[in-house]
Amino acid sequence: PDDEILTGDEGRLYERFSMELEFAGAVKVALGKDGLSDDMLPRFRAAGRAAARANVPVVMHTEFGIGAVNAVDLLEKLGLSPGKVFVCHVDRQADDYRPHEEIARTGALLEYDTIARHKYHDDESESTLIRHMLSRGYKLALSLDTTSLRMKSYSGNIGLRYIIETFIPHLRKSGVSQVEIDAMTRINPASAFI
C-alpha cells in the first residue's frame, strides 16, 4: 500500500487528493465499522476538503451506514454540500428504516447497492425499503455493489444487467413509477455532479 495515504498529514494529503482530482470526477472515502475513527480523520478531512475545492461528489463506503450522519455533517463543515455525498451500503440492512431516514434527512443521497446481495436480504426486502423511502420523499440512487466473483462474465450468478433486466421490472410491478425509477437511476445521481 501507499504509505503516504496511511501516514501523511492532512495538508499533504489534501494537496495530493486535489492534484488527483484533475483526472477524476469523484472522491471515494470509507468509514470503518465504528464510523469515522480518529486515525481516519486526517485522510477523511483531506479528501473532503479536496472534493469541496474541486466541487465534485464524495462516494462514502459505510458499514450499514454507521457514522454516516456525523461524516456528512463534517463534509458540510468542510464546504461540501450534502447533496454531493453518496452514502453507500446503508441498505445492507433493510428492516430498520430509522438509520436510512436519519441519513436521508442530512440531504445526502442514499446509494442503494445491495440489490441481488442475497446474503443480506432478498430483492423484495430491498424493494419494500425503497418504496418506504420514496413515500417519504427521500432521494435515492440505485447501483450494484459487486465483485468479479458475482459477475456472469467471471462465472458468477449475476451481471451488470441485473438491475435493468430483473430489479427495475420488479420495482415497477410493486408500484414504483417510471418517474421515480428515472430519478433513482439517472436524475439523482447526475444532480450530485452539477
Helices and strands as residue ranges (DSSP letters): H 3-7, H 10-20, E 27-30, H 41-54, E 58-61, H 68-77, G 82-84, E 85-88, G 90-92, H 98-104, E 109-112, H 123-135, E 140-142, G 148-150, G 152-154, H 162-162, I 163-167, H 168-173, H 178-182, I 183-187, H 188-191
